[in-house]
Amino acid sequence: MRELRLTSYKDVGINRRVVEKYHKAIGHLITSTHSNSAGVVVLPIIGHYAGLIEIGNSIFALHSDGVGTKVIIAQLMRRYDTIGIDCVAMNTNDVICVGARPIAFIDYIALKSSNNTLVKEILKGLVKGARYSEVTIVGGETAILPDIISGVDETHAFDLAGTVLGVLETGERPVLGNSIQTNDVILGVESSGLHSNGYTLARKILLSRYSLKDQPSYMSKSVGEELLVPTRIYVKPVLEILKSRSSITVHGLAHITGGSFTKLLRLNNRKKYFLTNPPPPFGIFKQIAVDGPVGLKEMYKTFNMGIGFCLVVPRESICPISEIFHRHRMSCVEIGKVEGTGKGEVSAILNGKRYLLAK
């Protein structure tokens, strides 16, 4: 097994700056379609976690996402009954970030060849994720694409994505981050592991050194088991918090996915977010950092580092929010604050030194 030296996402062909540039270009193109549908008003929030449309007195949220190269781990492990949880999680966790309740979901499964057993196993996870999210699966599409889909196991090669529809409660306005204030607190909610992001880098580092059955020194599970742990779903506690807005104030909600804590800039890119107490690298994150080797700054720009969801709130909201997450058996801790107003940046204290993660 040949060991690789991989220190950043760029080393595996993923350049975040290039991705950000074409996201902006896409935004300019799609806005030209916003007057196409009579009676539909598109809220101008491109770049947030979901798109919002207003129809009559109702506001709906739409989002689409997949699970990336985590499907390769499912193939290597020959286990397909959890990857659907990830797909639902990546969609519903995003749509709640604008204050919407996910109500309907559709999936898209692309296969190398017909495989009813594989589809049934994937659907087990989709159904389980839908139950955790309290969302209804209303349909989906299965496509056989032998010339496009490939994988480590040609008989079980597939890709998986989904789309979610959310709705805001009558009279409620979206949570878009425009109310974020200096000295607001950043609360972090624990993740279940890598979730479904950073797998191209994590997979190439770990699988160049270990087999799927190996248990490296910093990990409590085998490599394969750890890489297949499903993404945590935050829908129930976050919706409970949003229903309590008469007594709990929430200024921003962020699903910590690809780009990690730089995602905070999606909420309000005119604020400075300072992570004063981010969790130190542990478990699989520590293993990746050591084996890459991957530097601290790159780790906190790429992986969730044990924090899967963030809430930006005034200090008086900390206790009631923490109690709600505790009731849902999730840990919620203060990891930072909003430091001020400017052009927008995210920084963090890492090993006693302050690093700029995004600007």
Phi, psi and omega in degrees: 000117185276124179281140178251152173254106183235118186250350183202168176298327181296331180293340178251019172090014181243111181253108184299324181294320177296317179299316179299322180294317181282341171298317178295320179296320178298318180304317180295324182289314186287336178296338179291347180263357191290350177251014185287328186253119179296135178085357179250122178253123179269122178285133187281076181231036181303134180103353177276197184275344180204158173272146182239135175232147179246123178235110185064235180262008184249144176245127180244151178241141180230139178207148179225138182200165178233197182243004175063213186280008171296337177297333178293322177295318177301319178294315181297324180275349185053043178225124189233007186270001178244341186296334176293328176300316179301317183297314178295318181299315182297334178272309185288325177296330178284318187290333177288344181292344175256010177088013184263151175264120179294132182237334183214149185218141171231148182246161176225115179247121177252128185242151172290320179208163180302132181202088183298324180296316179299314180299317180297320179294318177299319181295330176303316179291320178300316180294318179296316178297323178296322179294316178298325184270352184055045180241151180261129173276115187258356180162190180176186182218136173242124182240139175258113187231073185297333182273353183245311185279132175220168180185181181288336176235102188300332180280345180234024180284134182200166168228155186220131177214170180205169177224138181239145173248129177238163180223144174269142178299147182307128178089347180274144176260155180299154172262104188243356178094356182286352177262001181299134185236156173302137182079003168300153181262143174258115177262138179244134179253136187300146173265174176260005182142218181293340187063242182225033184225150179079013186290331179298318179285312182299315183297315183290327177290308187289318184281353172277349184241332186229159170274168179298334183270348180291149173240098181296167191299327184266001187249145181265353178231171174292162180304311182298316180296317181294318181290343182258001178301128184293153176295134178290141179256124186256009189301308187299309180294323180293319178295324176297320177296315181295326177290343182260024186294349174288337180238345179238127179261128177236125181259337181197147180227131184223124172274121186272098184238223180301128186097353175050232188287348174295344178298340179300333180293341176297331185285316180196105185274018174250007181247159177252118182257126185239113178273098184275341185217053178289150179295141177290158178302134179211164175054227183298329179293317177297320181297316179296316181299318182287316187281338182305296350284145180244128181292161182304312183300316180294323179300315184278354172262349187244315186249158183285346174058026178100359178240113184263346183206143179234147173235134176254116190217159170290157187302326183292348179269354185300308186298309180296326178292316179299322180295321179295313179296324179297320178296331178267014177060042176232141179274135180228123183227156176283122182242353181179194183207165172271118190272331182173188181250146179181217178273357178097125176200157175235126178228164184209146171274114182234116181056040176084359181239143180271129180241141173271117182270326182202148179209000000 
